[in-house]
Amino acid sequence: MTAGAPSQDVLDVVIVGAGPAGLTAGIYCSRSRLRTVILERNMAGGQIALTELVENYPGFPEGISGFDLAEKMKIQAAEFGAELREIEAVTALRREPDGCYGVVTDQGTLRARSVILAPGVEAKRSGIPGEAEFIGRGVSWCATCDGALYRGRTVAVVGGGDSAVEEGLFLTKFVDKVYLVHRRDELRAAPIARERAFANPKFEFVWDSVPRRIVGEQIVEALEVENVKTGVARRLPVSGVFMYIGQLPNTTWLKDVVDLDEQGYIVTDALLQTSLPGVFACGDAHANPLKQIAMAVGEGALAAVQADRYLDELDCPAPGAASAAGGSAAAPA
Ligand SMILES: Cc1cc2nc3c(=O)[nH]c(=O)nc-3n(C[C@H](O)[C@H](O)[C@H](O)COP(=O)(O)OP(=O)(O)OC[C@H]3O[C@@H](n4cnc5c(N)ncnc54)[C@H](O)[C@@H]3O)c2cc1C
């Protein structure tokens, strides 16, 4: 990684989020010799860093662990000069009178001529009683992180999409039994995942059912569910509950800054330009039709190319020029 720059330097591009979309944008921006900083509120990698095995990303016919894939992307971005700052969360974005952007973080403000938004999504909470109380004591959103803690136990997985089924399959490596609780009577997951789940003797499907309450003393002891067709309640004796009921875009801080759709996803034109000039969006937080690594990577590349084109036509001070705040910008990395 390159050395950190004083906060008043004007960067070419600030990228928000170091998941597959942000890291790919970082690779493309830095290869274009744009002075680039990637800001990540956690550790780099995004959702894939927590994914056991990625089987559908081209180039890895045997599959690759999500962690390894994220690590390779991170190394590649650094290779060409992108500066990655981990554990630094972006809290606000504002346009300054000279057309540059102020990217406000929990550690200061960076000035940039363009911005790429790649903040991704996070798991939706069900809000049922017991969910918040038992986080870390039986309630989880990450089978890869926590699955091994449930060796020989019974767990419930809530949801019927790819994440629910794939994470449930991963859990069968450790647990004796997985109740898959789904509000419909068929799965939304891809056919290959469905076939594997139906063939797995550790799965018991609890159809047409929604979670109502997680109960226990110190740790989770049961999940109470209700059949939405019959109204009949059932108590599943489980030690763990893994929730995969949907996702929320990490865009609350962007409300009233760029256009968002009714679910909070960032709206762009076909070339990923948001409602602000020079601000582009890519990946899962973007209102796109496919939440997958291949899509995030493709959009990350396009956002970077568009940012480069935008910068070619911009008046806002380039790196090397004194910033509006009076600081002098460092040489490009
Ligand atoms: C369990 C699971 C399994 C999956 N398996 C597959 C699979 O096998 N194949 C596949 O193609 N896809 C899979 N996906 C989907 C894939 O992970 C996503 O499509 C992809 O990670 C999206 O990349 P992204 O960069 O847009 O967002 P993310 O991966 O969500 O990364 C966004 C990053 O931005 C950071 N961030 C958010 N807000 C801020 C902020 N304010 N300041 C700084 N940083 C911020 C986040 O911490 C995060 O690191 C899976 C997802 C899950 C949950």
The ligand as an SDF file (V2000), in Angstrom:
LIG
                    3D

 53 58  0  0  0  0  0  0  0  0999 V2000
  -23.5590  -15.6350    2.2060 C   0  0  0  0  0  0  0  0  0  0  0  0
  -23.3000  -15.0880    0.8380 C   0  0  0  0  0  0  0  0  0  0  0  0
  -22.7990  -15.9080   -0.1610 C   0  0  0  0  0  0  0  0  0  0  0  0
  -22.5720  -15.4090   -1.4470 C   0  0  0  0  0  0  0  0  0  0  0  0
  -22.0740  -16.2440   -2.4040 N   0  0  0  0  0  0  0  0  0  0  0  0
  -21.8470  -15.7600   -3.6450 C   0  0  0  0  0  0  0  0  0  0  0  0
  -21.3180  -16.6080   -4.6650 C   0  0  0  0  0  0  0  0  0  0  0  0
  -21.0450  -17.7970   -4.4420 O   0  0  0  0  0  0  0  0  0  0  0  0
  -21.1200  -16.0680   -5.9120 N   0  0  0  0  0  0  0  0  0  0  0  0
  -21.4020  -14.7570   -6.2090 C   0  0  0  0  0  0  0  0  0  0  0  0
  -21.1820  -14.3350   -7.3390 O   0  0  0  0  0  0  0  0  0  0  0  0
  -21.9030  -13.9420   -5.2520 N   0  0  0  0  0  0  0  0  0  0  0  0
  -22.1300  -14.3980   -3.9920 C   0  0  0  0  0  0  0  0  0  0  0  0
  -22.6370  -13.5560   -3.0270 N   0  0  0  0  0  0  0  0  0  0  0  0
  -22.9380  -12.1670   -3.4020 C   0  0  0  0  0  0  0  0  0  0  0  0
  -21.6390  -11.3220   -3.4510 C   0  0  0  0  0  0  0  0  0  0  0  0
  -20.9420  -11.5030   -2.2540 O   0  0  0  0  0  0  0  0  0  0  0  0
  -21.9860   -9.8720   -3.6960 C   0  0  0  0  0  0  0  0  0  0  0  0
  -22.6940   -9.7370   -4.8950 O   0  0  0  0  0  0  0  0  0  0  0  0
  -20.7160   -8.9990   -3.7750 C   0  0  0  0  0  0  0  0  0  0  0  0
  -19.9390   -9.1500   -2.6130 O   0  0  0  0  0  0  0  0  0  0  0  0
  -21.0890   -7.5320   -3.9760 C   0  0  0  0  0  0  0  0  0  0  0  0
  -19.9230   -6.7860   -3.9710 O   0  0  0  0  0  0  0  0  0  0  0  0
  -19.9370   -5.2280   -3.5800 P   0  0  0  0  0  0  0  0  0  0  0  0
  -18.5180   -4.7990   -3.6450 O   0  0  0  0  0  0  0  0  0  0  0  0
  -20.9470   -4.5110   -4.3730 O   0  0  0  0  0  0  0  0  0  0  0  0
  -20.4890   -5.1650   -2.0830 O   0  0  0  0  0  0  0  0  0  0  0  0
  -19.9880   -5.8200   -0.7320 P   0  0  0  0  0  0  0  0  0  0  0  0
  -19.3530   -7.1310   -0.9460 O   0  0  0  0  0  0  0  0  0  0  0  0
  -21.1710   -5.7380    0.1650 O   0  0  0  0  0  0  0  0  0  0  0  0
  -18.8560   -4.8110   -0.2180 O   0  0  0  0  0  0  0  0  0  0  0  0
  -19.1830   -3.5040    0.1820 C   0  0  0  0  0  0  0  0  0  0  0  0
  -18.1210   -3.0210    1.1590 C   0  0  0  0  0  0  0  0  0  0  0  0
  -18.3680   -1.6490    1.4630 O   0  0  0  0  0  0  0  0  0  0  0  0
  -18.1300   -1.4300    2.8400 C   0  0  0  0  0  0  0  0  0  0  0  0
  -18.8760   -0.2510    3.2790 N   0  0  0  0  0  0  0  0  0  0  0  0
  -20.2270   -0.1160    3.3960 C   0  0  0  0  0  0  0  0  0  0  0  0
  -20.5440    1.1100    3.8050 N   0  0  0  0  0  0  0  0  0  0  0  0
  -19.3760    1.7850    3.9700 C   0  0  0  0  0  0  0  0  0  0  0  0
  -19.0470    3.1020    4.3980 C   0  0  0  0  0  0  0  0  0  0  0  0
  -19.9950    4.0010    4.7450 N   0  0  0  0  0  0  0  0  0  0  0  0
  -17.7500    3.4760    4.4820 N   0  0  0  0  0  0  0  0  0  0  0  0
  -16.7610    2.5770    4.1200 C   0  0  0  0  0  0  0  0  0  0  0  0
  -17.0100    1.3060    3.7180 N   0  0  0  0  0  0  0  0  0  0  0  0
  -18.3030    0.9230    3.6300 C   0  0  0  0  0  0  0  0  0  0  0  0
  -18.6090   -2.7180    3.4930 C   0  0  0  0  0  0  0  0  0  0  0  0
  -18.0200   -2.8930    4.7750 O   0  0  0  0  0  0  0  0  0  0  0  0
  -18.1570   -3.7780    2.4820 C   0  0  0  0  0  0  0  0  0  0  0  0
  -16.8570   -4.2610    2.7810 O   0  0  0  0  0  0  0  0  0  0  0  0
  -22.8540  -14.0350   -1.7350 C   0  0  0  0  0  0  0  0  0  0  0  0
  -23.3400  -13.2020   -0.7220 C   0  0  0  0  0  0  0  0  0  0  0  0
  -23.5650  -13.7090    0.5550 C   0  0  0  0  0  0  0  0  0  0  0  0
  -24.0980  -12.8100    1.6380 C   0  0  0  0  0  0  0  0  0  0  0  0
  1  2  1  0
  2  3  1  0
  2 52  2  0
  3  4  2  0
  4  5  1  0
  4 50  1  0
  5  6  2  0
  6  7  1  0
  6 13  1  0
  7  8  2  0
  7  9  1  0
  9 10  1  0
 10 11  2  0
 10 12  1  0
 12 13  2  0
 13 14  1  0
 14 15  1  0
 14 50  1  0
 15 16  1  0
 16 17  1  0
 16 18  1  0
 18 19  1  0
 18 20  1  0
 20 21  1  0
 20 22  1  0
 22 23  1  0
 23 24  1  0
 24 25  2  0
 24 26  1  0
 24 27  1  0
 27 28  1  0
 28 29  2  0
 28 30  1  0
 28 31  1  0
 31 32  1  0
 32 33  1  0
 33 34  1  0
 33 48  1  0
 34 35  1  0
 35 36  1  0
 35 46  1  0
 36 37  1  0
 36 45  1  0
 37 38  2  0
 38 39  1  0
 39 40  1  0
 39 45  2  0
 40 41  1  0
 40 42  2  0
 42 43  1  0
 43 44  2  0
 44 45  1  0
 46 47  1  0
 46 48  1  0
 48 49  1  0
 50 51  2  0
 51 52  1  0
 52 53  1  0
M  END
$$$$
